[in-house]
Amino acid sequence: MAKKYSKAILLILLIVFANSAFAQGPPPPPPPITPIDGGVVALFLAGAAYAIKKIRDKNK
């Protein structure tokens, strides 16, 4: 009789553990690649313009 209950308990535990192991969903997707913002490009252009101005002032 104990053998009968031990098999049932083992089966129930197996089902519970298998269910909890596969209950997790798939991993989340990776975040999208963010492009360079327009403000950053404007800062690069301002820095280049300032450097050109300094070079022209030095040559004069």
C-alpha positions in Angstrom: 0.0 0.0 0.0 2.8 2.4 0.8 4.4 1.5 -2.6 1.1 2.6 -4.3 1.2 6.1 -2.6 4.9 6.6 -3.1 4.5 6.1 -6.9 1.6 8.6 -6.9 3.5 11.1 -4.8 6.6 10.7 -7.1 4.5 11.3 -10.2 2.8 14.4 -8.7 6.2 15.8 -7.7 7.6 15.1 -11.2 4.7 16.9 -12.8 4.9 19.9 -10.5 8.7 20.3 -11.0 8.4 19.9 -14.7 5.6 22.4 -14.9 7.6 25.0 -12.9 10.7 24.4 -15.0 8.9 25.1 -18.2 6.8 27.9 -16.8 9.3 30.6 -17.7 8.7 32.5 -20.9 11.2 33.1 -23.6 14.0 35.7 -22.9 13.1 39.3 -23.7 14.3 40.6 -27.1 17.5 42.7 -27.1 17.0 46.5 -27.0 17.0 48.2 -30.4 20.2 49.9 -31.6 19.8 53.7 -31.0 21.0 55.9 -33.8 23.2 59.0 -33.2 20.9 61.8 -32.1 20.6 65.0 -34.1 21.9 67.0 -31.2 25.1 65.0 -31.1 25.7 65.6 -34.8 25.1 69.3 -34.3 27.8 69.4 -31.5 30.3 67.6 -33.8 29.6 70.1 -36.6 29.9 73.1 -34.2 33.3 71.7 -33.0 34.5 71.3 -36.5 33.4 74.8 -37.4 35.2 76.2 -34.4 38.4 74.3 -35.2 38.3 75.7 -38.8 37.8 79.2 -37.5 40.7 78.8 -35.1 43.0 77.5 -37.9 42.0 80.4 -40.2 42.6 83.0 -37.5 46.0 81.5 -36.8 47.0 81.7 -40.4 46.0 85.4 -40.7 
